[in-house]
Amino acid sequence: DYLRRQGETVDDLRREFRSRAEREVKADLVLDAVARRENITAGDDDLNAEAVRLAEAYGQPVEEMRRLMSRPDVRAEVEASLRVRKTIDYLVELATQSG
């Protein structure tokens, strides 16, 4: 079996996944806090630009991508993704200005 070949146990795997999950949750919390403090949002212009980018990436008509992104669940996911991306961009810019 895979774990045995890797020299790992189920407990080793659980520890690894737990550690990874903890890091990801902490990173998400920090990014969310920064976005809130700096009022970083994804507006209509951001969503339109993302619709164009995704349409080009997937070879779909832009209107089809906009239609898909008009679904509340999809829009929420795209907004969240854009907010994270914009927050990371903000932090990178801040770090490069300081150094």
C-alpha positions as CSV (number, residue, x, y, z in Angstrom):
1,D,0.0,0.0,0.0
2,Y,1.0,3.6,-0.7
3,L,1.7,4.7,2.9
4,R,3.9,1.6,3.6
5,R,5.9,2.3,0.5
6,Q,6.4,5.9,1.6
7,G,7.4,4.8,5.1
8,E,4.5,6.7,6.6
9,T,1.6,5.8,8.8
10,V,-2.0,7.1,8.8
11,D,-1.0,9.2,11.8
12,D,1.9,10.8,9.9
13,L,-0.5,11.6,7.1
14,R,-3.0,13.1,9.5
15,R,-0.3,15.3,11.2
16,E,0.8,16.5,7.8
17,F,-2.7,17.4,6.6
18,R,-3.5,19.0,9.9
19,S,-0.4,21.1,9.8
20,R,-1.1,22.2,6.2
21,A,-4.7,23.0,7.0
22,E,-3.7,25.1,10.0
23,R,-1.2,27.1,7.9
24,E,-3.9,27.7,5.2
25,V,-6.5,28.8,7.8
26,K,-4.1,31.2,9.4
27,A,-3.1,32.6,6.0
28,D,-6.8,33.0,5.1
29,L,-7.5,34.8,8.4
30,V,-4.6,37.2,7.9
31,L,-5.6,38.0,4.3
32,D,-9.2,38.5,5.4
33,A,-8.1,40.9,8.2
34,V,-5.8,42.9,5.9
35,A,-8.6,43.1,3.2
36,R,-11.1,44.3,5.8
37,R,-8.6,46.8,7.3
38,E,-7.6,48.2,3.9
39,N,-11.2,48.0,2.5
40,I,-10.1,45.8,-0.4
41,T,-13.0,44.6,-2.4
42,A,-13.8,43.3,-5.8
43,G,-16.1,45.6,-7.7
44,D,-17.9,45.4,-11.0
45,D,-14.9,46.5,-13.0
46,D,-12.8,43.7,-11.4
47,L,-15.6,41.2,-12.2
48,N,-15.8,42.3,-15.8
49,A,-12.1,42.1,-16.3
50,E,-12.1,38.6,-14.7
51,A,-14.9,37.6,-17.0
52,V,-12.8,38.6,-20.0
53,R,-9.7,36.9,-18.7
54,L,-11.5,33.7,-17.9
55,A,-13.3,33.7,-21.3
56,E,-10.0,34.0,-23.1
57,A,-8.4,31.4,-20.9
58,Y,-11.2,28.9,-21.6
59,G,-12.0,29.8,-25.1
60,Q,-15.5,30.9,-24.2
61,P,-17.5,33.9,-25.3
62,V,-17.3,36.7,-22.8
63,E,-21.1,37.0,-22.6
64,E,-21.3,33.3,-21.6
65,M,-18.7,33.9,-18.8
66,R,-20.6,36.9,-17.6
67,R,-23.8,34.9,-17.6
68,L,-22.2,32.2,-15.6
69,M,-20.7,34.8,-13.2
70,S,-24.2,36.3,-12.7
71,R,-25.1,33.3,-10.6
72,P,-24.9,34.3,-7.0
73,D,-22.8,31.3,-5.9
74,V,-20.3,31.8,-8.8
75,R,-20.1,35.5,-8.3
76,A,-19.4,35.1,-4.6
77,E,-16.5,32.6,-5.4
78,V,-15.1,34.9,-8.0
79,E,-15.3,38.0,-5.8
80,A,-13.6,36.1,-2.9
81,S,-10.8,34.9,-5.3
82,L,-10.3,38.4,-6.6
83,R,-10.3,39.9,-3.1
84,V,-7.5,37.5,-2.1
85,R,-5.6,38.2,-5.2
86,K,-5.9,42.0,-4.7
87,T,-4.9,41.6,-1.0
88,I,-1.8,39.6,-1.9
89,D,-0.9,42.2,-4.6
90,Y,-1.4,44.9,-2.0
91,L,0.9,43.1,0.5
92,V,3.6,42.5,-2.2
93,E,3.5,46.2,-3.2
94,L,3.8,47.2,0.4
95,A,6.7,44.9,1.0
96,T,8.6,46.1,-2.1
97,Q,8.1,49.7,-1.2
98,S,9.6,49.1,2.3
99,G,12.7,47.3,0.9
